[in-house]
Amino acid sequence: MKVRNLGKSGVKVSVVGLGTNRFGSEKTPQSEVNRIIDHALELRINHNDTANADQN
């Protein structure tokens, strides 16, 4: 997984993030959430977007 610097903090962030706003809803059961997160970790994704909505 490619990474980029997060500003000047020295933290490396994956260029691909995981959107998690549907996690915890009836539409996405916990077993599916676990499977998705496990796969993201295997791909070395370390950027998780937990916002309920995006703004322009």
C-alpha positions in Angstrom: 0.0 0.0 0.0 1.3 3.4 -0.9 1.6 6.0 1.9 1.9 9.7 2.2 3.1 12.0 4.9 0.3 13.6 7.0 1.5 17.2 6.9 4.7 17.6 8.9 3.7 15.3 11.7 5.9 12.4 10.5 2.9 10.1 10.4 2.5 8.0 7.2 -1.1 7.5 6.0 -2.3 5.0 3.4 -3.4 6.7 0.1 -6.5 4.5 0.2 -8.9 5.0 3.2 -11.7 2.9 4.6 -15.1 4.6 4.9 -16.9 3.3 8.0 -20.0 5.4 8.2 -22.3 2.3 7.6 -20.6 0.3 10.4 -22.9 -0.2 13.3 -26.1 0.0 11.3 -28.5 -2.8 10.7 -27.4 -2.9 7.0 -23.9 -4.0 8.0 -23.8 -6.9 10.5 -20.8 -7.1 12.9 -19.5 -10.2 11.2 -19.3 -8.3 7.9 -17.6 -5.3 9.7 -15.0 -7.6 11.1 -14.3 -9.2 7.7 -13.9 -5.8 6.1 -11.6 -4.4 8.8 -9.5 -7.6 8.7 -9.1 -7.3 5.0 -8.2 -3.6 5.2 -5.5 -4.4 7.8 -4.1 -7.1 5.5 -3.8 -4.5 2.7 -2.1 -2.2 5.2 -4.8 0.5 5.1 -4.4 2.7 8.2 -6.7 5.6 7.2 -10.3 5.1 8.5 -12.9 7.8 7.7 -15.5 7.7 10.5 -17.4 10.8 9.6 -21.2 10.5 9.3 -21.3 12.8 6.3 -19.0 14.7 4.0 -19.3 18.4 3.5 -18.3 20.5 0.4 
